[in-house]
Amino acid sequence: MQELDVKVHAVEELLNSVVGRNLVPPRPLFLLILLHSHQQREHGEIQNSSFAHYYHYLITKSLQELGVKREHLDELFNYLSELAWFFRISDIREATRAQLRSFNAEFVRRFVAVDLEERLTLFCEAKILLKRGDEYSFAYPYIYYFFVGKYLADSLDKNDIHIRETVSKWCANLHERENAYALLFLTHHRSSPWIIEQMAKVLTGCFADNKPMTFDREISAINELINSTMKLFVDDSDVDHNQEQARLHRDKIEERVDIEEVKREDIRASFEFIDRVHLLLRTAEILGQILKNHYGSLERPVKAELMREVLDAPLRLLNVAMEEIASEPGNLVNELETVIDSKRPGLKAERKREVARHLCFQILGMISTGAIMHAAGYVNTDKLDDDIRDVIEANPTSAYRLVGAATRLMRPGKIPIDDIRRLSGKLKSNAFAFTILQSLAGMHLHLFHTGDSEKQGLCEHLNISMANSRAIDTKSKGMKLLRAPK
């Protein structure tokens, strides 16, 4: 079952990456084409490359099915990249026939003779363009952004100063979706040190006054909230059911995030702080994507520096959220006591204080676990395992160690139990960090099929107990992945 989990996870990651960005419609035809490309032997040349290769595959396939020969693709791709840029600089979603005639005349002057009517017919039949009345638009967002990225890459190759300034400006405004998608595809077509440097500079400047959380000395006050960690109960009833529920939950979250993002773009001026947060997260995501896509061409020192930037970003953001609470959690405890008192006014003061301290510990733990998972998700691929290990050895903070563990526990497959055992020993005196590790292992056991020996190892080293749903309901009133002792 572990091997099947790994295969399913790989395909799911592909579909989530390619379709989940709302660039390709989740229609059965597209999904089948992507699955087919994933399975084909000829796909071997792209299976270890960036997700954007799948977009290239979709576009190329649609043209070749209409009889377009491979030697003609270069000219067609150049035409489409020029057309996408024409749409961008004209700030339009649809172009009239008059606008397209003007564009085509300029293309003919610069490159090669093209019959506009034949070209429009071809692109519409290939589902690259969409005709509505007398106006034309790109059929799907992925096609438009793919070719905007190609235009940028080609222009940078020609040392176009204006485009270089544009790319630099867009790097500083990655919280805007248009810029983020365009540059994401640019890094597929061309990933030069200059582009990476521009993005890394922006990321470094995000909340630069805040240090990354290390989960060491700065959380001593949080550790004082409790006396020890406790046993974690994990539902072992039906991993397949758990996976299905997790997928449904993720889909709901992504749908809600998309709606909120549209609302935020409508009232941009009111969200300066949120924009800064979004800029940090989006820039870290794109740099993480560069690391994943170009793991074999970036030299190790460059990868190490980029990885530190990517991992530090969400840990700095966590420090912004927790700076005051981590140093003095008593204020939050007092507020929680007030809430508890309103719900259970007869509870003794000593017990009320104890419950509030444990609840405070749990809340901060869930926030911190989310930050660790965010950081790990940016670099979570087995192709970077060696580089992640090197970065952790050079920066052996508890936070980095937890990120390293998360990259392995957030995906299916064989678990390095010896590494988990050693990390467990290092964190035993740090209850807060240990409980985060415990939660990450609990999530793995809950979502992935795990071998008996690995399951036994995780339970032994992290004080976890596997139980079915009924037992968990009886013992803990519902599963909690991060719990403080009673």
VENQUI-V281053 format. One record per residue. RES is the residue in one letter. PHI is phi in whole degrees, 0 to 359 (none if undefined). NEAR is the number of other ideal C-beta (glycine too) atoms within 12 Angstrom. Layout:
RES&PHI&NEAR ; RES&PHI&NEAR
This chain:
M&none&18 ; Q&298&23 ; E&296&15 ; L&294&17 ; D&304&26 ; V&297&19 ; K&294&20 ; V&296&28 ; H&298&28 ; A&297&24 ; V&293&25 ; E&296&29 ; E&297&27 ; L&299&34 ; L&294&28 ; N&295&26 ; S&287&33 ; V&279&36 ; V&267&33 ; G&294&26 ; R&274&33 ; N&63&24 ; L&262&34 ; V&241&34 ; P&294&22 ; P&282&21 ; R&269&15 ; P&307&12 ; L&300&18 ; F&294&29 ; L&296&24 ; L&294&17 ; I&297&30 ; L&295&37 ; L&296&24 ; H&296&20 ; S&295&31 ; H&290&30 ; Q&269&17 ; Q&297&16 ; R&298&11 ; E&293&14 ; H&284&22 ; G&306&13 ; E&287&13 ; I&242&26 ; Q&293&23 ; N&254&21 ; S&255&27 ; S&286&37 ; F&301&37 ; A&295&41 ; H&297&28 ; Y&290&38 ; Y&295&41 ; H&302&32 ; Y&298&33 ; L&298&37 ; I&292&40 ; T&298&30 ; K&299&28 ; S&295&31 ; L&285&31 ; Q&293&20 ; E&293&16 ; L&263&22 ; G&94&12 ; V&290&24 ; K&277&13 ; R&302&14 ; E&290&10 ; H&266&20 ; L&295&21 ; D&300&19 ; E&292&23 ; L&295&34 ; F&293&31 ; N&294&24 ; Y&299&38 ; L&291&41 ; S&291&35 ; E&295&33 ; L&292&40 ; A&298&40 ; W&291&35 ; F&300&28 ; F&298&32 ; R&294&29 ; I&287&19 ; S&273&17 ; D&55&11 ; I&232&21 ; R&257&20 ; E&228&22 ; A&242&33 ; T&284&19 ; R&297&19 ; A&297&14 ; Q&296&24 ; L&290&33 ; R&296&21 ; S&297&18 ; F&299&32 ; N&297&30 ; A&298&17 ; E&292&19 ; F&296&27 ; V&299&19 ; R&298&13 ; R&271&14 ; F&236&20 ; V&202&17 ; A&295&15 ; V&221&29 ; D&278&15 ; L&300&27 ; E&297&16 ; E&295&16 ; R&293&32 ; L&295&29 ; T&298&16 ; L&299&27 ; F&293&36 ; C&289&22 ; E&294&20 ; A&278&29 ; K&62&28 ; I&269&38 ; L&247&35 ; L&235&23 ; K&260&23 ; R&225&16 ; G&67&11 ; D&254&15 ; E&240&20 ; Y&234&34 ; S&219&29 ; F&290&36 ; A&295&30 ; Y&222&30 ; P&303&29 ; Y&297&39 ; I&291&38 ; Y&300&38 ; Y&291&39 ; F&302&43 ; F&276&41 ; V&298&41 ; G&299&44 ; K&293&36 ; Y&298&36 ; L&300&43 ; A&297&32 ; D&297&26 ; S&290&28 ; L&295&30 ; D&297&18 ; K&269&14 ; N&59&12 ; D&287&17 ; I&297&12 ; H&298&16 ; I&293&30 ; R&298&24 ; E&294&16 ; T&297&27 ; V&298&35 ; S&299&24 ; K&294&18 ; W&294&36 ; C&300&38 ; A&280&26 ; N&227&26 ; L&287&40 ; H&291&33 ; E&272&24 ; R&303&28 ; E&304&27 ; N&292&34 ; A&299&36 ; Y&293&35 ; A&299&42 ; L&285&45 ; L&298&41 ; F&285&42 ; L&302&45 ; T&292&44 ; H&287&35 ; H&286&32 ; R&204&30 ; S&241&37 ; S&277&24 ; P&304&21 ; W&295&21 ; I&297&36 ; I&298&36 ; E&297&22 ; Q&298&34 ; M&292&44 ; A&297&31 ; K&296&22 ; V&295&35 ; L&296&40 ; T&299&28 ; G&280&21 ; C&285&38 ; F&53&30 ; A&296&20 ; D&284&12 ; N&256&26 ; K&280&22 ; P&294&37 ; M&295&42 ; T&250&30 ; F&61&40 ; D&243&27 ; R&296&19 ; E&288&32 ; I&250&39 ; S&301&21 ; A&293&26 ; I&292&38 ; N&297&32 ; E&285&20 ; L&291&36 ; I&230&33 ; N&263&15 ; S&195&21 ; T&278&33 ; M&228&26 ; K&292&25 ; L&257&39 ; F&262&32 ; V&238&40 ; D&291&31 ; D&249&29 ; S&285&21 ; D&202&15 ; V&297&28 ; D&299&18 ; H&295&17 ; N&299&28 ; Q&297&25 ; E&297&16 ; Q&295&20 ; A&296&22 ; R&295&21 ; L&298&14 ; H&296&15 ; R&296&19 ; D&299&21 ; K&296&14 ; I&296&16 ; E&297&20 ; E&295&17 ; R&292&14 ; V&297&20 ; D&298&19 ; I&296&15 ; E&296&17 ; E&293&27 ; V&295&15 ; K&299&15 ; R&294&23 ; E&292&22 ; D&286&12 ; I&233&14 ; R&305&18 ; A&298&11 ; S&273&12 ; F&233&20 ; E&299&14 ; F&294&18 ; I&297&22 ; D&299&26 ; R&296&28 ; V&296&26 ; H&296&29 ; L&299&34 ; L&299&41 ; L&293&34 ; R&291&39 ; T&294&46 ; A&298&44 ; E&297&34 ; I&291&45 ; L&296&47 ; G&297&42 ; Q&295&39 ; I&298&42 ; L&300&42 ; K&291&39 ; N&286&35 ; H&241&31 ; Y&300&29 ; G&265&19 ; S&244&20 ; L&279&26 ; E&290&15 ; R&304&21 ; P&300&15 ; V&293&24 ; K&299&34 ; A&297&26 ; E&294&28 ; L&297&44 ; M&296&44 ; R&298&35 ; E&298&38 ; V&293&47 ; L&286&47 ; D&291&39 ; A&302&45 ; P&293&43 ; L&286&41 ; R&291&36 ; L&298&37 ; L&297&42 ; N&296&32 ; V&300&27 ; A&286&25 ; M&246&34 ; E&307&22 ; E&285&17 ; I&293&31 ; A&296&36 ; S&280&20 ; E&213&20 ; P&287&34 ; G&302&21 ; N&296&17 ; L&294&29 ; V&300&31 ; N&299&19 ; E&294&18 ; L&292&29 ; E&300&29 ; T&297&17 ; V&296&20 ; I&299&26 ; D&297&20 ; S&289&13 ; K&272&15 ; R&225&16 ; P&297&13 ; G&274&11 ; L&290&18 ; K&297&14 ; A&302&15 ; E&296&11 ; R&292&17 ; K&300&25 ; R&297&22 ; E&295&24 ; V&297&28 ; A&297&33 ; R&296&32 ; H&293&34 ; L&294&30 ; C&300&37 ; F&301&41 ; Q&295&33 ; I&299&30 ; L&295&41 ; G&294&43 ; M&295&27 ; I&298&31 ; S&291&42 ; T&298&39 ; G&298&29 ; A&294&37 ; I&298&45 ; M&292&31 ; H&299&32 ; A&300&48 ; A&295&39 ; G&298&31 ; Y&294&40 ; V&237&47 ; N&278&36 ; T&207&33 ; D&296&25 ; K&291&23 ; L&251&36 ; D&304&26 ; D&296&21 ; D&292&34 ; I&298&42 ; R&299&26 ; D&295&21 ; V&295&34 ; I&293&35 ; E&297&15 ; A&279&19 ; N&224&25 ; P&280&22 ; T&280&32 ; S&297&37 ; A&297&42 ; Y&296&37 ; R&297&39 ; L&293&50 ; V&299&51 ; G&301&41 ; A&295&47 ; A&296&38 ; T&300&43 ; R&271&38 ; L&276&42 ; M&272&35 ; R&225&32 ; P&285&33 ; G&114&28 ; K&295&25 ; I&262&35 ; P&285&25 ; I&301&28 ; D&298&16 ; D&295&28 ; I&296&36 ; R&298&24 ; R&295&20 ; L&293&36 ; S&302&33 ; G&296&17 ; K&293&26 ; L&260&35 ; K&303&23 ; S&274&16 ; N&241&33 ; A&302&33 ; F&295&47 ; A&295&41 ; F&298&38 ; T&291&46 ; I&295&49 ; L&299&48 ; Q&302&43 ; S&295&41 ; L&298&45 ; A&293&47 ; G&299&39 ; M&296&40 ; H&298&47 ; L&296&39 ; H&287&37 ; L&253&34 ; F&233&38 ; H&291&29 ; T&233&33 ; G&299&21 ; D&301&16 ; S&292&15 ; E&291&32 ; K&300&31 ; Q&296&19 ; G&296&26 ; L&298&41 ; C&296&31 ; E&291&19 ; H&280&30 ; L&242&41 ; N&57&27 ; I&246&39 ; S&238&28 ; M&273&30 ; A&208&24 ; N&280&18 ; S&300&22 ; R&297&15 ; A&296&19 ; I&294&26 ; D&299&16 ; T&289&13 ; K&273&22 ; S&227&23 ; K&56&12 ; G&110&15 ; M&291&32 ; K&232&32 ; L&280&34 ; L&227&37 ; R&226&37 ; A&264&34 ; P&289&20 ; K&280&21
